[in-house]
Amino acid sequence: MRDFTLEKYGDLIRAILDAGYTTLTVRGCLTGNCRNMQRAVLRHDVDRRPVNALKMAELEASLGVAATYYFRYPATFVPEIIRQVHSLGHEVGYHYEVLAKAGGDYKKAIDLFARELAEFRTLCDVRTVCMHGSPLSRYDNRDLWKGYDFRDFGIEGEAYLSMAGKNLRYLTDTGRTWSGKHSLRDMMPDAEPVPVETTDDLVDWIESSGEEGLYLTVHPERWAVGEIEWVAGGVKDLLMNAGKMGVLAVMSISK
Ligand SMILES: [Zn+2]
C-alpha cells in the first residue's frame, strides 16, 4: 500500500490506540491532567485543501478519536467545513500568520489577529491557536507573543509555545517523511527527530518505543484521498522540499 494515503493514516491511528495511548486535542492536553498517562496529542495544520481535512476528521471520528484542526484565514477558512469538523467532535483552532501578513508590523499584526479570530468565533468556540510556519516569509509568527499576550483574547494556549516542556515526543509529516529533515520552522524548539522515514516505520517505532507522550502534527493535504492525488502531491512535495533546501542554503550563508 502506498504511504501518505488516508488508509495509511487510519493504520497509524489504530497503531497508536493499540499501543495503549489515550488521544488528546491540544486543548485537552493543556487543560486536562494528562501528565501521568500514555498520551498522544493529535494536531492538524490545515495549510491547503480543506476538503482533505474533512475526510481525515470523518475517519478519526469513525475511530472514536478527537483531534485539533488549525485552519488558516482566509486560505482554508471554509465555514461549512469548519462547522462540520467541529460537529464531529474535534477542536477547531486558528492557524495564524498575521506577523508575516503585516510585514513585521506588530500593531497591524495584533489587530489582524483579533479580527480573524472573531471570524472563527462566529462559527465555533476557539480556545487555542497555532502559528503557521510561513516558510517563504522572514517573519516568525510566534514572535507576536513577545509583545502581546494571547490570554487577553481568551486563548488558553499556543500549539508550540504552550506545549513545550510537556515531555512529549514531537512527530511531523512535513515533506512526507517523519524524519523531520524538511522542517524549517514547524518544529518544537526541543524536538529530537524520530529515527524513521515511512509511516510503516513509524508504526513499528510506536509499537516498540515505549514513549510516554507523543505530539503528532499531521497536514491533511499531504494524505491523499485517491491515487491521482498521491502522484500530484508527491511531485509538489519534491518541489517544495527543493525550494526549502534553497532557503536553508541562503539562511546558512547569511549567518
Ligand atoms: Zn501551517
Boltz pocket constraint, residues with backbone or C-beta under 6 A from the ligand:
constraints:
  - pocket:
      binder: B
      contacts: [[A, 45], [A, 46], [A, 47], [A, 95], [A, 131], [A, 132], [A, 133], [A, 134]]
      max_distance: 6.0
